[in-house]
Amino acid sequence: MKMDLFTLVSLILIIAMLIAAVVAAEIKDLLSAAIAMGIVSLIVSILFYILQAPDVGIIPKNKAIEWGVTDRI
């Protein structure tokens, strides 16, 4: 089976995203869980950018920052 570079990079990112999501769900330390969810958000943004949807890739990161700031206020 022959894979091109696009498929290989996408597969690696999806696996990393799934690992980070499981870590975020299972970890007891809230700061570490928040960092793991930030990693998931970053990977989703990268995947959207790779899929040539940069405007969609920016939105999750901005919303995550806005919601985090809103929670603190």
C-alpha positions, 0 to 999 in steps of 0.5 A: 500500500502506497501512501502519499505525504499528505495522507501520512502527515494527516494520519500522524496528526490524527493519532496525536490528537486522539492520544492528547484527547485521551490524556486530557480525559484521563489525567487528574491534574487540571493544568495538565488536562488544559494543556492537553486540550490546547494541544488537541485544539492546535492539532485541529487547527493544523489539520484544517490548515492542511485541508486548505481551510485556514479561516476555519482553522483559526476559529477554534483557537480564537474561541478557545482563547476567548472562552478561557479569558471569559471564564477568568473574568 
